[in-house]
Amino acid sequence: MTSVYFYLLVGVLCAAFALRAPALLRHWRDPLVRSVSLLLPLGAAVFFFAAPPTISQVNALTGVPNFSVPLVYGIVTAASAALVNLTIIWRGGPEERRRCATRWCVGVYGAVIAAQSALFALGDASDERLRDFDTYYATTPYLREMVVLCVLSYGLANLVLARLCWRWAREVPGLLRSGLLLIVTGSVLSLGYVACKFLAIGARWTGHDWDGVSTTVAPTVSSLASLLQCVGLALPSASQGVTSLWRRWSRYRRLRPLWLTMRAVTPYELVRIPWWSSLGKRQLRRTCDIRDGLRLIAPRLDRGAEQGGRGDARPGALKPDAARHVALVAAAFAALRGTRPGQADPSLEDMLAGDDAQLVRLSDALRVLAVLDHPSGRESGARGAALRRG
């Protein structure tokens, strides 16, 4: 695997972290958000400091041959702890139980990092190795133990992650299940990375040279595993975000017929907002314009709902050509109140008080009536019936 590939993965993980940064700032007290946000920069740090050019520079800056090795191993172990901790939090359960499991995770993996640093200090790693440290020092006292400890801790973390996510995936549906299965796949590939490392190290112990398995195959498997795990972690939250955005956009679009009618009815110019405004601001502006117009024409909609429109609403305050539009709104309101069997009739008070769902239904009814009221409405009868069914 070339150095460019290492840095490409760093860029991907940093971009994913940048996309999650706003959520981290808004919900930094949420342990799940913090765990996911911590895992992404740790993964980026692993690939950045594991790239051969970075290894060479770190060794040169510190003046210690192979100083990058305990640094990279420490970050890998910390990322393994973050994986286990994320699974603990994501799985849920009693608060005290989760806190106890998190403390055990931090304590055990913190001890592993300390042991790795101590073993490196005790060993003799005077020859700088940029790619094959694991196999080159596989028979060196203390250093071999350090390598085995790091690979074992990484494999244990992924084994726990795969087991928990597999059990959970059998209990949940939809995109959450798909994300969990991707994490399981990535974790199994990570176990393949562990197997590659142990094959190469074991070959050195028996006097053989299988270094290519450790220097070529293992990094490729590890990068693919990390990519699948990141996608699996991001899939549920990303799908929720896309679904939420689609619903908001659909609601905004469905309010357009009612909003255009209010523009044709009200005698004053509606407030315009800049074209770069967010969807949330546009939605708020549109609903405010609609409610202002409904208050103005409330006495003409339903005599039984005049309480929702009392105030300054005067029939004479409308535009001169507003009669047809007001009649359409009144018919749509009457149709909406007469076609909801088994449910309470929507009142004008509800619409004026902030029930956006009622406004959307009124706008849908108005859209159907506007089609039927069009001069070619007779030819559009089938279309209007289909719209009513939708």
C-alpha positions as CSV (number, residue, x, y, z in Angstrom):
1,M,0.0,0.0,0.0
2,T,1.5,3.3,-1.1
3,S,2.0,6.4,1.1
4,V,-0.6,8.2,-0.9
5,Y,-3.2,5.7,0.1
6,F,-2.5,6.3,3.8
7,Y,-3.0,10.0,3.4
8,L,-6.1,9.5,1.3
9,L,-7.7,7.5,4.1
10,V,-6.7,10.3,6.5
11,G,-8.5,12.8,4.3
12,V,-11.7,10.7,4.2
13,L,-11.8,10.3,8.0
14,C,-11.1,14.0,8.5
15,A,-13.9,14.9,6.1
16,A,-16.2,12.5,8.0
17,F,-15.2,14.2,11.3
18,A,-15.8,17.7,9.8
19,L,-19.3,16.6,8.8
20,R,-20.0,15.5,12.4
21,A,-18.4,18.6,14.0
22,P,-21.7,20.6,14.1
23,A,-23.5,17.7,15.9
24,L,-20.6,17.4,18.3
25,L,-20.8,21.1,19.2
26,R,-24.6,21.0,19.6
27,H,-24.7,17.7,21.6
28,W,-21.3,17.4,23.2
29,R,-22.9,16.1,26.4
30,D,-24.2,13.1,24.6
31,P,-21.7,10.2,25.2
32,L,-22.7,8.5,22.0
33,V,-21.9,11.6,19.9
34,R,-18.6,12.1,21.8
35,S,-17.6,8.4,21.2
36,V,-18.2,8.5,17.4
37,S,-16.5,11.9,17.1
38,L,-13.5,10.6,19.0
39,L,-13.2,7.5,17.0
40,L,-12.9,9.3,13.6
41,P,-9.8,11.5,14.5
42,L,-8.2,8.5,16.2
43,G,-8.6,6.5,13.0
44,A,-7.2,9.4,10.9
45,A,-4.2,9.6,13.4
46,V,-3.5,5.9,13.0
47,F,-3.2,6.1,9.2
48,F,-1.3,9.5,9.3
49,F,1.4,8.3,11.8
50,A,1.6,4.9,10.1
51,A,2.5,6.3,6.7
52,P,6.2,5.7,6.1
53,P,7.1,9.4,5.3
54,T,5.5,10.4,8.7
55,I,7.3,7.6,10.5
56,S,10.6,8.9,9.1
57,Q,9.9,12.5,10.0
58,V,8.8,11.6,13.6
59,N,11.9,9.5,14.2
60,A,14.1,12.3,12.8
61,L,12.4,15.0,15.0
62,T,12.7,12.9,18.2
63,G,16.1,11.6,17.5
64,V,15.0,8.1,18.6
65,P,15.1,5.3,16.0
66,N,11.6,3.7,15.7
67,F,10.0,6.2,18.1
68,S,6.9,6.1,15.8
69,V,6.3,2.5,16.7
70,P,5.1,2.9,20.3
71,L,3.3,6.1,19.1
72,V,1.4,4.3,16.4
73,Y,0.7,1.2,18.6
74,G,-0.6,3.5,21.3
75,I,-3.0,5.2,18.9
76,V,-4.1,1.9,17.5
77,T,-4.8,0.6,21.1
78,A,-6.7,3.8,21.9
79,A,-8.8,3.4,18.8
80,S,-9.5,-0.2,19.8
81,A,-10.7,1.1,23.2
82,A,-12.8,3.7,21.5
83,L,-14.4,0.9,19.4
84,V,-15.3,-1.1,22.4
85,N,-16.5,1.9,24.3
86,L,-18.7,3.0,21.4
87,T,-20.3,-0.4,21.3
88,I,-21.0,-0.3,25.0
89,I,-22.7,3.2,24.7
90,W,-24.5,2.4,21.5
91,R,-25.9,-0.8,22.9
92,G,-27.5,1.0,25.8
93,G,-28.6,-0.5,29.1
94,P,-28.6,0.7,32.7
95,E,-26.5,3.8,33.2
96,E,-24.4,2.4,36.1
97,R,-23.7,-0.7,34.1
98,R,-22.5,1.3,31.1
99,R,-20.3,3.5,33.2
100,C,-18.7,0.5,34.9
101,A,-18.0,-1.2,31.6
102,T,-16.5,2.0,30.2
103,R,-14.2,2.4,33.2
104,W,-13.0,-1.2,32.8
105,C,-12.4,-0.6,29.0
106,V,-10.4,2.6,29.7
107,G,-8.4,1.0,32.5
108,V,-7.5,-2.2,30.6
109,Y,-6.5,-0.5,27.4
110,G,-4.7,2.2,29.3
111,A,-2.6,-0.5,31.0
112,V,-1.9,-2.0,27.6
113,I,-0.6,1.3,26.3
114,A,1.6,1.7,29.3
115,A,2.9,-1.9,28.9
116,Q,3.7,-1.3,25.3
117,S,5.7,1.8,26.1
118,A,7.6,0.0,28.8
119,L,8.4,-3.0,26.6
120,F,9.7,-0.6,23.9
121,A,12.0,1.1,26.4
122,L,13.4,-2.2,27.5
123,G,14.0,-3.6,24.0
124,D,16.8,-2.8,21.6
125,A,15.3,-1.2,18.5
126,S,18.4,0.6,17.2
127,D,17.8,-0.2,13.5
128,E,15.1,2.1,12.0
129,R,12.4,0.1,10.1
130,L,9.7,2.1,8.3
131,R,7.5,-0.8,7.0
132,D,8.6,-4.1,8.5
133,F,9.2,-3.4,12.2
134,D,6.8,-6.2,13.3
135,T,8.6,-9.0,11.5
136,Y,12.2,-7.5,11.7
137,Y,12.0,-7.5,15.5
138,A,9.8,-10.5,15.8
139,T,12.5,-12.4,17.7
140,T,13.9,-9.5,19.7
141,P,13.2,-9.8,23.5
142,Y,10.7,-7.3,24.8
143,L,9.9,-6.0,21.3
144,R,8.2,-9.2,20.2
145,E,6.0,-9.1,23.3
146,M,5.1,-5.5,22.5
147,V,4.1,-6.4,19.0
148,V,2.1,-9.4,20.1
149,L,0.4,-7.3,22.8
150,C,-0.7,-4.6,20.4
151,V,-2.0,-7.1,17.8
152,L,-3.9,-9.1,20.4
153,S,-5.5,-6.0,21.9
154,Y,-6.6,-4.8,18.5
155,G,-8.0,-8.2,17.6
156,L,-9.8,-8.5,20.9
157,A,-11.5,-5.2,20.4
158,N,-12.7,-6.1,17.0
159,L,-13.9,-9.5,18.2
160,V,-16.0,-7.9,20.9
161,L,-17.3,-5.4,18.4
162,A,-18.3,-8.0,15.9
163,R,-20.0,-10.2,18.5
164,L,-22.0,-7.4,20.1
165,C,-23.0,-5.8,16.7
166,W,-24.0,-9.3,15.3
167,R,-26.3,-10.0,18.3
168,W,-27.8,-6.5,18.0
169,A,-28.3,-6.7,14.3
170,R,-30.7,-9.7,14.8
171,E,-32.9,-7.5,16.9
172,V,-33.3,-4.3,14.8
173,P,-34.6,-3.6,11.3
174,G,-33.8,-1.2,8.5
175,L,-30.7,0.9,8.0
176,L,-29.6,0.4,11.5
177,R,-29.3,-3.3,10.8
178,S,-27.4,-2.6,7.6
179,G,-25.0,-0.4,9.4
180,L,-24.4,-3.0,12.1
181,L,-23.8,-5.7,9.5
182,L,-21.2,-3.4,7.8
183,I,-19.5,-3.0,11.1
184,V,-19.5,-6.7,11.6
185,T,-18.0,-7.2,8.2
186,G,-15.3,-4.6,8.9
187,S,-14.5,-6.2,12.2
188,V,-14.2,-9.7,10.6
189,L,-11.8,-8.2,8.1
190,S,-9.8,-6.7,11.0
191,L,-9.5,-10.2,12.4
192,G,-8.1,-11.1,9.0
193,Y,-5.5,-8.3,9.5
194,V,-4.6,-9.9,12.9
195,A,-4.2,-13.3,11.2
196,C,-1.9,-11.8,8.6
197,K,0.3,-10.2,11.2
198,F,0.5,-13.4,13.3
199,L,1.3,-15.5,10.1
200,A,4.2,-13.2,9.3
201,I,5.5,-13.1,12.9
202,G,5.1,-16.8,13.3
203,A,7.0,-17.4,10.1
204,R,9.9,-15.4,11.5
205,W,9.8,-17.5,14.7
206,T,10.2,-20.6,12.6
207,G,12.9,-19.2,10.4
208,H,10.8,-18.3,7.4
209,D,10.3,-15.0,5.6
210,W,6.6,-14.1,5.0
211,D,7.1,-10.4,5.5
212,G,5.0,-9.5,2.5
213,V,1.9,-10.8,4.3
214,S,2.5,-8.2,7.0
215,T,3.8,-5.3,4.9
216,T,1.4,-5.6,1.9
217,V,-1.7,-7.7,2.6
218,A,-2.3,-6.7,6.2
219,P,-2.4,-2.9,5.6
220,T,-4.8,-3.3,2.7
221,V,-7.1,-5.5,4.7
222,S,-7.0,-3.0,7.6
223,S,-7.8,0.0,5.5
224,L,-10.8,-1.8,3.9
225,A,-12.0,-2.9,7.4
226,S,-11.7,0.7,8.7
227,L,-13.6,2.0,5.7
228,L,-16.5,-0.5,6.2
229,Q,-16.7,0.3,10.0
230,C,-16.8,4.0,9.4
231,V,-19.6,3.6,6.8
232,G,-21.4,1.3,9.1
233,L,-21.2,3.9,11.9
234,A,-22.3,6.7,9.7
235,L,-25.1,5.0,7.8
236,P,-27.9,5.1,10.5
237,S,-27.3,8.8,11.4
238,A,-26.8,9.8,7.8
239,S,-30.0,8.1,6.8
240,Q,-31.9,9.7,9.6
241,G,-30.6,13.1,8.5
242,V,-31.5,12.5,4.8
243,T,-35.0,11.3,5.8
244,S,-35.5,14.3,8.1
245,L,-34.4,16.7,5.3
246,W,-36.7,15.0,2.8
247,R,-39.7,15.3,5.1
248,R,-39.0,19.0,5.7
249,W,-38.5,19.7,2.0
250,S,-41.7,17.8,1.2
251,R,-43.7,19.8,3.8
252,Y,-42.3,23.0,2.4
253,R,-43.2,22.1,-1.2
254,R,-46.7,20.9,-0.3
255,L,-47.4,24.3,1.4
256,R,-46.8,26.2,-1.8
257,P,-50.4,26.2,-3.2
258,L,-51.8,27.6,0.0
259,W,-48.9,30.1,0.3
260,L,-49.5,31.3,-3.3
261,T,-53.2,31.8,-2.6
262,M,-52.4,33.9,0.5
263,R,-50.1,36.0,-1.7
264,A,-53.0,36.6,-4.1
265,V,-55.4,37.5,-1.2
266,T,-53.5,39.7,1.2
267,P,-53.3,43.4,0.2
268,Y,-49.8,43.9,1.5
269,E,-46.5,42.8,0.1
270,L,-45.2,39.7,1.8
271,V,-41.8,39.8,3.4
272,R,-39.1,38.3,1.2
273,I,-36.0,36.5,2.5
274,P,-32.6,36.2,0.8
275,W,-32.2,33.4,-1.7
276,W,-29.4,31.8,0.5
277,S,-31.7,31.4,3.5
278,S,-31.8,27.9,5.0
279,L,-34.8,25.6,4.5
280,G,-35.8,26.1,8.1
281,K,-36.0,29.9,7.7
282,R,-38.0,29.5,4.4
283,Q,-40.4,27.1,6.1
284,L,-40.9,29.5,9.0
285,R,-41.5,32.4,6.6
286,R,-43.9,30.5,4.5
287,T,-46.0,29.3,7.5
288,C,-46.1,32.8,9.0
289,D,-47.3,34.2,5.6
290,I,-50.0,31.6,5.5
291,R,-51.2,32.2,9.0
292,D,-51.3,35.9,8.5
293,G,-53.5,35.4,5.4
294,L,-55.8,32.9,7.2
295,R,-56.3,35.4,10.0
296,L,-57.3,38.0,7.4
297,I,-59.9,35.8,5.7
298,A,-61.1,33.8,8.8
299,P,-64.6,35.4,8.9
300,R,-65.2,34.0,5.3
301,L,-64.0,30.5,6.0
302,D,-66.3,29.1,8.6
303,R,-68.8,31.0,10.7
304,G,-68.2,28.5,13.5
305,A,-64.5,29.3,13.5
306,E,-64.8,33.1,13.8
307,Q,-63.2,33.0,17.2
308,G,-59.9,31.9,15.6
309,G,-60.1,34.9,13.3
310,R,-61.4,37.7,15.4
311,G,-59.3,40.9,15.5
312,D,-58.5,43.0,12.6
313,A,-59.8,40.6,9.9
314,R,-62.3,42.6,7.8
315,P,-63.7,41.3,4.5
316,G,-63.0,44.7,2.9
317,A,-59.3,44.4,3.7
318,L,-58.6,41.9,0.9
319,K,-57.4,42.5,-2.6
320,P,-60.2,43.4,-5.1
321,D,-59.8,40.1,-7.0
322,A,-59.5,37.9,-4.0
323,A,-63.1,36.5,-3.9
324,R,-62.4,33.4,-6.0
325,H,-59.3,32.6,-4.0
326,V,-61.1,33.0,-0.7
327,A,-63.9,30.8,-2.0
328,L,-61.4,28.1,-2.9
329,V,-59.8,28.2,0.5
330,A,-63.2,28.1,2.2
331,A,-64.2,25.0,0.1
332,A,-60.9,23.3,0.9
333,F,-61.3,24.0,4.6
334,A,-64.9,22.6,4.5
335,A,-63.7,19.6,2.5
336,L,-60.9,19.0,5.0
337,R,-63.4,19.1,7.9
338,G,-65.8,16.7,6.2
339,T,-63.4,14.0,5.0
340,R,-61.7,12.9,8.2
341,P,-64.0,10.2,9.7
342,G,-63.1,9.1,13.2
343,Q,-61.0,12.1,13.9
344,A,-61.6,15.5,15.5
345,D,-62.4,18.2,13.0
346,P,-59.5,20.6,12.4
347,S,-60.3,24.1,13.6
348,L,-59.0,27.3,12.3
349,E,-57.7,28.0,15.8
350,D,-55.4,24.9,15.5
351,M,-54.0,26.1,12.2
352,L,-53.4,29.6,13.5
353,A,-51.8,28.3,16.7
354,G,-49.0,26.4,15.0
355,D,-50.2,23.0,13.7
356,D,-48.1,22.8,10.5
357,A,-49.6,19.4,9.7
358,Q,-53.1,20.9,9.4
359,L,-51.7,23.6,7.1
360,V,-50.2,21.0,4.9
361,R,-53.5,19.0,4.6
362,L,-55.4,22.3,3.9
363,S,-52.8,23.1,1.1
364,D,-53.2,19.6,-0.4
365,A,-57.0,20.0,-0.4
366,L,-56.6,23.5,-2.0
367,R,-54.3,22.0,-4.7
368,V,-56.9,19.5,-5.7
369,L,-59.7,22.1,-5.8
370,A,-57.6,24.5,-7.8
371,V,-57.0,21.8,-10.4
372,L,-60.7,21.0,-10.6
373,D,-61.5,24.8,-10.7
374,H,-59.2,25.3,-13.7
375,P,-61.0,26.0,-17.0
376,S,-59.7,22.5,-18.2
377,G,-60.9,21.0,-14.9
378,R,-63.4,18.7,-16.6
379,E,-60.6,17.1,-18.5
380,S,-58.6,16.9,-15.3
381,G,-61.2,15.1,-13.2
382,A,-59.3,11.8,-13.2
383,R,-56.2,13.7,-12.1
384,G,-58.1,15.4,-9.3
385,A,-59.5,12.1,-8.1
386,A,-56.0,10.6,-8.1
387,L,-54.7,13.6,-6.1
388,R,-57.5,13.2,-3.5
389,R,-56.6,9.5,-3.1
390,G,-52.9,10.5,-2.6
